[in-house]
Amino acid sequence: MSAWMRFGLASRNWTCLSQMAKENGMSRLCGGVHRESLSSMEAPVAVEFGDVTFVVQAGLADVLRTRTSSDAVTGLAAASGTTLRLRLGLEAAWERTLASGATLSPRIEAGLRHDGGDAETGFGLEAGGGVRFEDAGRGREAGGGGRFEDAGRGLSVAVDGRTLALHEDGDFEDWGLAVSLAWDPRPETRRGPSVLATRGWGGA
């Protein structure tokens, strides 16, 4: 089982129509857990799509809390708002070994979600997935989404996407897509330089 946590603060001054300075602030706290041992259960859960069987391999849960605030100026009152998101889901994957020795591992995930606070509220259903291609001889696990690995160059590309499929608030939309590029010239060891670049769209 692995756990993670992030915290951030932001502040910005801007000028409204009345030419008065106004300050906005935002704080963000999120964290979660990821358990990767579900596939070792005596009776693992499986989802079948034709001849392909996805075996449930991980359980995940996370929480996100945000708070925004703005100062009062002439004609505008001070304001603040808080949002809270809770998610609980499962991740399933299917793995196939190619003739080259590499492995192809598509994955899917689904989970329940609850939103609270001063914005959209209610329960919803999220869905996501990706595909991972990696060299079997390396034996390295890729974290989430899709992943491509070149054993000779230490190059990897990862893709991860999700969308809010259903929600009690019918007008609420939320989606995310993230892509990352990593280069590790010596993947057999943790020593030496490496490069990681990421780009996200939506609520990635």
C-alpha positions in Angstrom: 0.0 0.0 0.0 1.2 3.5 -0.8 0.0 6.9 0.4 0.5 10.4 -0.9 -0.4 14.0 0.1 0.0 17.5 -1.5 -0.6 21.0 -0.2 -0.6 24.3 -2.1 -1.2 28.0 -1.5 -1.8 30.8 -4.0 -2.5 34.5 -3.9 -3.1 37.1 -6.6 -3.8 40.9 -6.7 -6.0 42.2 -9.5 -7.9 45.4 -10.3 -11.7 45.3 -10.7 -13.8 47.8 -12.7 -13.8 50.3 -9.9 -10.0 50.5 -10.2 -9.6 49.2 -6.6 -7.1 46.5 -5.8 -8.5 43.2 -4.8 -6.7 40.1 -3.4 -7.7 36.5 -4.1 -6.4 33.6 -2.2 -6.6 29.8 -2.7 -5.5 26.8 -0.7 -5.6 23.2 -1.8 -5.1 20.0 0.2 -5.3 16.5 -1.3 -4.2 13.0 -0.4 -4.9 9.4 -1.0 -4.0 5.7 -0.7 -3.4 3.1 -3.4 -3.3 -0.6 -2.5 -1.8 -2.8 -5.2 -2.1 -6.3 -3.7 -5.7 -7.1 -4.6 -4.7 -9.4 -7.4 -3.1 -11.8 -4.9 -6.4 -12.6 -3.3 -7.5 -16.2 -3.3 -10.6 -15.3 -5.4 -9.7 -12.1 -7.3 -12.5 -10.1 -8.9 -12.5 -10.2 -12.7 -14.3 -8.3 -15.5 -14.7 -10.0 -18.9 -14.9 -8.3 -22.3 -15.2 -11.1 -24.8 -12.0 -13.1 -24.7 -10.2 -10.5 -22.6 -10.4 -10.7 -18.8 -9.5 -7.7 -16.7 -8.4 -8.7 -13.1 -8.9 -6.2 -10.3 -5.4 -5.4 -9.1 -5.7 -2.3 -7.0 -8.0 -0.3 -4.8 -7.7 3.5 -4.5 -9.2 6.3 -2.4 -8.5 10.0 -2.3 -9.8 13.3 -0.9 -9.5 16.9 -2.2 -10.3 20.1 -0.3 -10.1 23.5 -1.8 -10.8 27.0 -0.3 -10.9 30.3 -2.1 -11.4 33.8 -0.7 -11.4 37.4 -1.9 -11.2 40.7 -0.1 -13.9 43.3 0.0 -13.6 46.4 -2.2 -16.0 49.3 -3.0 -19.2 47.8 -4.5 -18.1 44.2 -3.8 -18.3 42.2 -0.6 -15.7 39.8 0.7 -16.4 36.2 -0.4 -15.1 32.7 0.3 -16.0 29.2 -0.7 -14.9 25.6 0.1 -15.2 22.4 -1.9 -14.7 18.8 -0.9 -14.3 15.8 -3.1 -14.1 12.1 -1.9 -13.4 9.2 -4.2 -13.3 5.4 -3.8 -12.6 3.0 -6.7 -11.1 -0.1 -8.1 -8.5 -0.6 -10.9 -8.4 -3.6 -13.2 -5.8 -4.6 -15.8 -5.2 -7.2 -18.5 -1.6 -8.2 -19.5 -0.4 -9.8 -22.6 3.2 -10.7 -23.5 4.2 -9.9 -27.1 6.6 -11.9 -29.3 9.3 -9.4 -28.6 9.1 -10.1 -24.9 7.4 -6.8 -24.1 4.1 -6.6 -22.3 0.9 -4.8 -23.3 -1.3 -3.9 -20.3 -4.5 -2.0 -20.9 -6.3 -1.0 -17.7 -9.7 0.4 -16.6 -10.9 2.0 -13.4 -14.2 3.0 -12.0 -15.2 4.6 -8.7 -17.8 6.4 -6.6 -17.4 10.1 -5.9 -19.1 12.5 -3.6 -18.8 16.3 -3.9 -19.7 18.7 -1.1 -19.2 22.3 -0.1 -20.3 25.6 -1.8 -20.2 24.4 -5.4 -21.7 21.3 -7.1 -22.8 18.6 -4.6 -24.0 15.0 -4.7 -22.8 11.5 -5.6 -21.4 10.5 -9.0 -19.6 7.8 -10.9 -16.1 8.2 -12.5 -14.5 6.1 -15.2 -11.0 6.1 -16.6 -8.3 4.0 -18.1 -5.2 3.7 -20.2 -2.8 1.3 -21.7 0.8 0.4 -20.8 3.5 -1.0 -23.1 6.8 -2.0 -21.4 9.8 -4.2 -21.8 9.3 -7.4 -19.8 13.0 -7.8 -19.2 13.1 -4.6 -17.1 10.4 -5.8 -14.7 9.5 -2.2 -13.8 6.0 -1.2 -12.8 4.4 1.9 -14.4 2.3 4.1 -12.2 -1.2 4.6 -13.5 -2.5 5.4 -17.0 -0.8 4.2 -20.1 3.0 3.8 -20.4 5.5 3.1 -23.1 9.1 2.1 -22.3 12.1 1.7 -24.5 14.6 -0.6 -22.7 17.5 0.6 -24.8 17.1 4.3 -24.3 15.4 4.5 -20.9 12.5 6.4 -22.5 8.9 6.2 -21.3 5.7 7.9 -22.1 2.7 7.7 -19.8 -1.0 8.6 -20.5 -3.8 8.7 -18.0 -7.4 9.8 -18.5 -10.7 10.0 -16.6 -14.2 11.5 -16.9 -17.2 12.0 -14.7 -19.7 9.7 -16.3 -22.7 10.3 -14.0 -23.6 12.9 -11.3 -26.6 13.9 -9.3 -26.0 17.4 -10.6 -26.8 16.9 -14.2 -24.9 20.0 -15.3 -21.7 19.2 -13.6 -18.8 18.2 -15.9 -15.3 17.0 -14.9 -12.6 15.3 -16.9 -8.8 15.0 -17.0 -6.0 13.9 -19.3 -2.4 13.8 -18.4 0.7 12.9 -20.5 4.3 12.5 -19.2 7.6 11.9 -20.8 10.5 10.5 -18.8 14.1 9.7 -19.7 16.4 7.6 -17.5 19.7 6.7 -19.2 20.5 4.2 -16.4 17.2 2.5 -15.6 18.8 -0.3 -13.8 19.8 2.0 -10.9 18.4 5.0 -9.0 21.7 6.9 -9.4 22.5 9.5 -12.0 20.4 12.1 -13.8 16.9 11.7 -15.2 14.3 13.9 -16.8 10.6 14.0 -16.3 8.1 16.3 -18.2 4.4 16.3 -17.7 1.4 18.0 -19.3 -2.2 17.9 -18.1 -5.6 19.1 -19.4 -8.8 19.5 -17.5 -8.8 18.3 -13.9 -5.8 16.0 -14.4 
